[in-house]
Amino acid sequence: MALKQEQVAQVRNWLDQHVADFRCTVCRTNDWQIGEIIAPSVIDERGHDNVGGQIAPMVQVICGNCARVELFAAIPIFS
């Protein structure tokens, strides 16, 4: 799900308040782009899609230099 401009600002503010010296662990830059909210499939112990299972929506934060993706739980950011 694409984020609106005000949601992108909310993510950036949350990161500023909760993450100290947020630099990419691969290239050490601080050039982050806010991506979309994603919700991964939940796989049960047998390796099957657990349709209707509990999911954890996540916000993608993408390094603008090397394209590394960091994931943050969306619910605390938008609560």
C-alpha positions as CSV (number, residue, x, y, z in Angstrom):
1,M,0.0,0.0,0.0
2,A,1.5,3.3,-1.1
3,L,1.7,6.0,1.6
4,K,0.3,9.5,1.4
5,Q,2.7,12.4,1.9
6,E,1.5,13.0,5.5
7,Q,2.1,9.3,6.2
8,V,5.6,9.5,4.8
9,A,6.2,12.6,7.1
10,Q,4.8,10.6,10.1
11,V,7.3,7.7,9.4
12,R,10.2,10.1,9.1
13,N,9.2,11.8,12.4
14,W,8.9,8.5,14.1
15,L,12.3,7.4,12.8
16,D,13.9,10.7,14.0
17,Q,12.4,10.2,17.5
18,H,13.2,6.4,17.9
19,V,16.3,5.6,15.9
20,A,19.6,7.1,16.8
21,D,22.2,7.7,14.0
22,F,20.2,5.8,11.4
23,R,22.8,4.9,8.9
24,C,22.7,2.0,6.4
25,T,24.6,-1.0,7.7
26,V,25.9,-1.8,4.2
27,C,27.1,1.5,2.8
28,R,26.9,3.7,5.9
29,T,25.0,6.5,4.2
30,N,21.9,8.3,5.6
31,D,19.8,8.6,2.5
32,W,16.6,6.8,3.3
33,Q,13.5,6.7,1.1
34,I,10.1,5.6,2.6
35,G,8.6,2.8,0.7
36,E,5.2,1.1,1.0
37,I,3.4,-0.8,3.7
38,I,3.7,-4.5,3.1
39,A,2.2,-7.5,4.9
40,P,4.0,-10.8,4.4
41,S,2.3,-14.1,4.2
42,V,2.2,-16.1,7.4
43,I,3.4,-19.6,6.9
44,D,2.3,-22.4,9.3
45,E,4.6,-25.1,10.7
46,R,3.9,-27.3,7.6
47,G,4.9,-24.6,5.2
48,H,1.4,-23.7,4.1
49,D,0.0,-20.2,3.8
50,N,-1.9,-19.5,7.0
51,V,-4.8,-17.6,5.4
52,G,-6.5,-15.5,8.1
53,G,-3.5,-15.8,10.4
54,Q,-2.1,-12.9,12.4
55,I,0.1,-10.6,10.2
56,A,2.4,-7.8,11.0
57,P,2.2,-4.9,8.5
58,M,5.6,-3.3,8.0
59,V,6.9,-0.1,6.5
60,Q,9.8,-0.3,4.0
61,V,12.6,2.1,4.5
62,I,15.0,1.8,1.5
63,C,18.6,3.1,1.3
64,G,18.8,5.6,-1.6
65,N,22.4,4.6,-2.2
66,C,22.7,0.8,-2.1
67,A,18.9,-0.2,-2.0
68,R,19.1,-2.1,1.3
69,V,15.6,-2.4,2.8
70,E,14.9,-2.1,6.5
71,L,11.5,-3.0,7.8
72,F,9.7,-1.4,10.7
73,A,6.4,-2.5,12.3
74,A,3.7,-0.2,11.0
75,I,1.3,-0.4,13.9
76,P,3.5,1.5,16.5
77,I,4.4,4.2,13.9
78,F,0.7,4.9,13.0
79,S,-0.8,4.4,16.5
